[in-house]
Structure formats: structure tokens, C-alpha cells
Amino acid sequence: MAVVASCLGIGCSNLDSQLKYLGFSRQIGNSLKFHSFFTNLDRRNFHHCRTSLISCSASNKPSSEISSSAKIRSEVLSPFRSVRMFFYLAFMASGGLGGLIATTRLIGALANPSRAAEVPEILKGLGIDIGAVSIFAFLYYRENNAKNAQVARLSREEKLSNLKLRVNENRILPISGFRGISRLVILAGPASFITESFKSSDPFTERLLERGVLVVPFPTDGNSPSFEFDESEEMNDLTTKRKRLWQLSPVYVNEWSQWLDEQKKLAGVTPESPVYLSLRMDGRVRGSGVGYPPWNAFVAQLPPLKGIWTGLLDGMDGRVL
């Protein structure tokens, strides 16, 4: 019960988290569609979130194993890779067998002076076999490395999609629940870094929301950033949008910290470096960087969720790292 209470406390605090990682950023939907999403959540999703919250444990850590779904996604993304790798192995086996036969012939020719004239031809065939085996071994090695890298990336994205976010006091959703609806921008750094990012996003608030961008602030120093909203009546509409842009907060901090620490190590980024990470509409990583998020670049590069290109460009938010 103490662990559950602790987890609940972490979740309810808007920004009480510890974390280290490399940043990313993404776009978020238009106001009406976005508002409808948070006001009309499926009851089954809500029930699932409550169940997940109760089952929280300090020992809950993302598995380091590669899931079967990540392997299946890799096969779908590269359907002919397995065929190519099979033929590489077949050609290697064929070349190896030919080399073995050529080697036995060469030994026999060297042992028999009457067959000395055959030696150059046998050596030529042996060289071709060795060259073929070497080439196909290299191609197989490169293909296998590409496969492992892709599966590892998909596995990391799958773990990221399972991390939880608090929408409000009554709703907790995994990142996967935002697919097709919003583009998340994860910020990880000291509270001062989060606060400065909050201030610098002010001029872009409306355009970021039009592009489906939502910010996930994750302070790494254990302090809460200072979010000051203008509560005056004339600024009421903008303040509401600012709060919507910054309303998400991570839940189950240990899982977030572990995932982000792993990404920083893979990227060669120091643990104390403030970073941002952006996600595409389909939940895949679009980009990341050290330092403050480029809000102006997001506005310039990401298409609005409402317009002539709506639907056609869903998920097509730029390169995937």
C-alpha cells in the first residue's frame, strides 16, 4: 500500500519527476478535435488506466528483452530482408562447399606431379569461391546489423509507447493513447530549463496547438518548474490554451527515468544535459536534440491538423531517427 500511495503521489504532482534523456518534439491537433479527445475518452481506456495505476510498483521496470511485436513490425517494414538473408546464407554455403572441393583437388594435384598443370585452374576456382563467401558474408553481416538496429529501435519505441501520462486528476493514458491525435514533445532537464522552455513557447501557443503539439515536461532535478499563467479576463482564452499545451505530466517516474537514461547513453549525451524529444503522429520518434526545443521550427515544419492535407499527411511528420 505504501508503494501505491507513493506512485499516486508522484502521478498527481504536476512535474515532480526525475529523469535524464535526449529530447524529441512533435505536433498536436486542432483545438476542437483535441478537446473532444480529452472530454470523450472511452470508458474502457479509463478503466484500464485505473487498473494500471493500482498495479504500480517501485520495481516496475521496462523489460530489456526484444518483444515479439517489435520483431513482427520489423518484418512488416522490411518484408524482403529475410529472403535476402536466406539467399546470402545459401550462396555462402554453396561457395564454402565449392571451396572445400577445390581444396581437396588442390591437395591431390600438389601431391601428384602429373597433375601440376591443373594447379593454376584449381587456384583460380578456389579464389573465386573464397571471394564469393567473403562478399556474401559481408552482405549478411551488414543486413543482420541493420535488422538488429531496427528491431532495437522499434523495441525502444514500444517501451516509450507504454509509458504513462497524467492528463488530469481523473485520467491517465499511455503515450500510445495519443497516436493519431497529438504530437508529443518531451522535455527533460532541470526545472529552470523547463521554465525557460515554457516562457519561450508563449508566442507559438496557438500555432503549436493547431499542429497537435502537446508538451510533456520532465524536470530531472526533483524541483517543480514555475508555470505562471495570465489569469486576467482579456487573456482568458490564451491562458486556457497555454494550460492545455502544458497539461500533461509523466506518471511512474522510475520507468520514465530508466527509458530516458538508456536513450542518452545510446546517443552519447551526458546524463545532466537538458534535452527535448519529438514524436510523430504515429507515436514514432521524429527527432531529438540537446538544449531548448525549437518551437519556431516545429511551427514551420509541421502541418496543421485541420486543413486540405488533413489525413493525407498523418504520420508523415519528417524523418525517423
C-alpha positions in Angstrom: 0.0 0.0 0.0 2.9 2.4 0.7 4.3 1.9 -2.8 0.8 2.5 -4.3 0.5 5.7 -2.3 3.9 6.8 -3.4 3.1 6.2 -7.0 -0.2 8.1 -6.7 1.7 11.0 -5.1 4.2 11.1 -8.0 1.4 11.0 -10.6 -0.6 13.8 -9.0 2.3 16.1 -8.7 2.3 18.0 -12.0 6.0 17.9 -12.5 7.7 16.0 -9.6 9.9 13.7 -11.7 13.4 12.6 -12.1 14.8 11.9 -15.5 17.6 12.1 -17.9 17.3 11.9 -21.7 17.7 13.2 -25.1 14.9 15.4 -26.5 12.3 15.0 -29.1 9.3 17.0 -30.3 6.1 16.7 -32.3 2.8 18.3 -33.4 -0.6 18.3 -31.7 -4.2 18.5 -33.2 -6.6 21.4 -33.6 -8.4 22.7 -30.6 -11.8 21.2 -31.2 -10.6 17.7 -32.1 -8.1 17.8 -29.2 -10.7 19.0 -26.7 -13.1 16.3 -27.9 -10.4 13.7 -27.3 -9.9 14.6 -23.7 -13.6 15.0 -22.9 -14.9 11.9 -24.6 -12.4 9.2 -23.6 -13.6 5.6 -23.9 -14.6 4.2 -20.5 -12.6 1.1 -21.2 -9.5 3.2 -21.6 -10.2 4.9 -18.3 -10.8 1.6 -16.5 -7.5 0.3 -17.9 -5.7 3.4 -16.7 -7.1 2.9 -13.2 -6.0 -0.7 -13.2 -2.5 0.3 -14.3 -2.3 2.9 -11.6 -3.2 0.4 -8.8 -0.7 -2.1 -10.1 2.2 0.4 -10.0 5.3 -0.8 -8.2 8.7 0.7 -7.5 10.2 -2.4 -9.1 8.2 -2.0 -12.3 11.0 -1.6 -14.9 10.7 -1.8 -18.7 11.9 -5.2 -19.9 15.2 -5.2 -21.8 14.1 -8.1 -23.9 13.0 -7.6 -27.5 9.3 -8.2 -27.8 7.7 -10.3 -30.5 5.6 -7.4 -31.7 8.8 -5.4 -32.4 10.1 -8.3 -34.4 6.9 -8.5 -36.3 6.9 -4.8 -37.0 10.4 -5.1 -38.3 9.3 -7.9 -40.7 6.5 -5.7 -41.9 8.7 -2.7 -42.5 11.3 -4.8 -44.3 9.5 -7.7 -45.8 12.2 -8.9 -48.1 15.1 -8.8 -45.6 14.6 -12.4 -44.5 14.6 -13.5 -48.2 17.8 -11.7 -48.9 19.5 -13.1 -45.8 18.4 -16.6 -46.7 20.0 -16.3 -50.2 23.1 -14.8 -48.7 23.4 -17.9 -46.4 22.7 -20.2 -49.4 25.4 -18.6 -51.5 27.8 -18.7 -48.6 27.1 -22.4 -48.2 27.5 -23.0 -51.9 30.8 -21.1 -52.0 32.0 -22.9 -49.0 31.2 -26.3 -50.4 32.9 -25.3 -53.7 36.0 -24.1 -51.8 36.1 -27.4 -49.9 36.0 -29.4 -53.1 38.6 -27.1 -54.7 40.9 -27.5 -51.6 40.8 -31.3 -51.8 41.5 -31.1 -55.6 44.4 -28.8 -54.9 45.9 -31.1 -52.3 45.7 -34.0 -54.8 47.2 -32.0 -57.6 50.1 -30.9 -55.4 50.7 -34.4 -54.3 50.7 -35.7 -57.8 53.4 -34.2 -60.2 51.5 -35.4 -63.2 48.6 -33.1 -62.3 50.7 -30.0 -61.8 49.2 -28.3 -64.8 45.8 -28.3 -63.1 47.0 -26.2 -60.1 46.5 -22.7 -61.6 43.0 -23.5 -62.7 42.2 -25.0 -59.3 43.6 -22.0 -57.5 41.5 -19.7 -59.7 38.4 -21.6 -58.8 39.3 -21.6 -55.1 39.9 -17.8 -55.2 36.5 -17.3 -56.7 34.9 -19.4 -54.0 36.7 -17.6 -51.2 35.8 -14.2 -52.7 32.1 -15.2 -53.1 31.9 -16.4 -49.5 33.6 -13.2 -48.3 31.3 -11.0 -50.2 28.1 -12.7 -49.2 29.3 -13.0 -45.6 29.8 -9.2 -45.6 26.3 -8.6 -47.1 24.8 -10.9 -44.5 26.6 -9.2 -41.6 25.5 -5.8 -42.8 21.9 -6.9 -43.3 21.9 -8.6 -39.9 23.2 -5.4 -38.2 20.6 -3.3 -39.9 17.9 -5.8 -38.7 19.1 -5.7 -35.1 19.3 -1.9 -35.1 15.8 -1.6 -36.5 14.4 -4.2 -34.0 16.1 -2.4 -31.1 14.7 1.0 -32.2 11.2 -0.4 -32.6 11.5 -2.1 -29.2 12.6 1.2 -27.6 9.6 3.0 -29.3 7.3 0.3 -28.0 8.6 0.8 -24.4 8.1 4.5 -24.9 4.5 4.0 -26.1 3.8 2.1 -22.8 5.0 5.0 -20.5 2.1 6.7 -18.8 1.0 10.3 -18.8 -1.5 12.1 -16.5 -4.0 14.2 -18.5 -5.8 15.4 -15.4 -6.8 14.2 -11.9 -9.1 11.5 -13.3 -7.3 10.4 -16.5 -4.0 8.5 -17.1 -3.1 7.4 -20.6 -0.1 5.6 -22.1 1.7 7.5 -24.8 0.2 5.1 -27.4 -3.2 6.6 -26.5 -2.2 9.8 -28.2 -1.5 8.2 -31.6 -3.3 9.9 -34.5 -4.4 12.7 -32.2 -1.4 14.7 -31.0 2.3 15.1 -31.4 4.1 15.0 -28.1 7.2 17.0 -27.2 9.1 15.5 -24.2 11.3 17.9 -22.3 13.9 16.5 -19.8 16.1 18.8 -17.8 16.4 20.9 -14.6 13.3 22.9 -13.5 14.9 26.1 -14.8 15.2 24.5 -18.3 11.5 23.6 -18.2 10.6 27.1 -17.0 12.6 28.8 -19.8 11.1 26.4 -22.4 7.6 27.3 -21.1 8.3 31.0 -21.5 9.8 30.7 -24.9 6.8 28.7 -26.2 4.4 31.6 -25.4 4.4 33.3 -28.8 3.8 29.9 -30.5 1.0 28.6 -28.3 -1.9 28.8 -30.7 0.1 27.5 -33.8 1.5 24.6 -31.8 -2.0 23.5 -30.7 -3.2 23.8 -34.3 -0.4 21.3 -35.2 -1.4 18.9 -32.4 1.6 19.6 -30.2 1.5 18.8 -26.5 4.4 19.2 -24.1 5.5 16.6 -21.6 7.7 18.4 -19.0 10.0 16.2 -17.0 12.3 18.0 -14.5 15.4 16.0 -13.7 16.5 17.8 -10.5 13.4 17.0 -8.4 12.2 20.6 -8.4 8.9 21.8 -9.8 9.2 24.4 -12.6 7.4 27.7 -12.3 4.4 28.0 -14.7 2.9 31.4 -14.5 -0.4 32.0 -16.4 -2.0 35.3 -17.0 -5.4 34.9 -15.3 -6.8 38.3 -16.5 -10.2 38.2 -18.2 -8.9 39.5 -21.5 -6.2 36.8 -21.6 -8.6 34.0 -20.6 -8.7 32.3 -24.0 -4.9 32.3 -24.4 -4.4 31.1 -20.8 -6.7 28.2 -21.4 -4.7 27.2 -24.5 -1.4 27.6 -22.6 -2.7 25.2 -19.9 -3.8 22.7 -22.5 -0.4 22.8 -24.2 1.4 22.1 -20.9 -1.2 20.0 -19.0 0.5 16.6 -19.3 2.8 15.1 -16.7 4.7 11.8 -16.5 3.5 9.0 -14.2 5.7 6.2 -12.7 8.9 8.3 -12.8 11.2 5.3 -12.4 10.1 3.8 -15.7 10.5 7.2 -17.5 13.9 7.7 -15.9 15.2 4.3 -17.0 14.0 4.7 -20.6 15.4 8.1 -20.9 18.8 7.2 -19.3 19.1 4.4 -21.8 18.4 6.7 -24.8 21.0 9.2 -23.5 23.7 6.5 -23.3 22.9 5.3 -26.8 23.1 8.9 -28.1 26.3 9.7 -26.3 24.7 12.5 -24.3 25.8 13.3 -20.8 23.2 12.5 -18.1 22.9 16.1 -16.9 22.3 17.6 -20.4 18.8 19.1 -20.9 17.2 17.6 -24.0 14.0 17.5 -26.0 12.4 14.7 -27.9 9.6 15.0 -30.5 7.2 12.3 -31.6 5.3 11.9 -34.8 1.5 11.5 -35.0 2.0 7.7 -35.2 4.0 7.7 -32.0 7.4 7.1 -33.6 10.4 9.4 -32.8 10.7 12.2 -35.2 13.8 14.0 -33.8 15.7 14.9 -30.7 18.3 17.4 -29.6 20.2 18.9 -26.7 19.1 22.2 -25.3 15.9 24.2 -25.8 13.2 22.9 -28.2 12.9 24.9 -31.5 9.3 25.9 -31.2 9.6 28.1 -34.4 10.9 25.1 -36.3 8.0 23.0 -35.2 5.5 25.6 -36.3 7.3 25.9 -39.7 7.7 22.2 -40.4 4.6 20.5 -39.0 1.3 20.7 -41.0 -1.8 21.8 -39.2 -4.2 19.1 -38.2 -7.1 20.9 -39.8 -6.9 21.8 -43.5 -6.6 20.4 -47.0 -3.8 18.0 -46.1 -5.6 16.6 -43.0 -5.5 12.8 -43.1 -3.1 12.6 -46.1 -0.1 13.7 -44.0 -1.0 11.8 -40.8 2.2 10.2 -39.6 4.3 11.8 -42.3 6.0 14.3 -39.9 9.5 14.0 -41.1 12.4 11.7 -40.8 12.5 8.9 -38.2 15.7 8.6 -36.2 
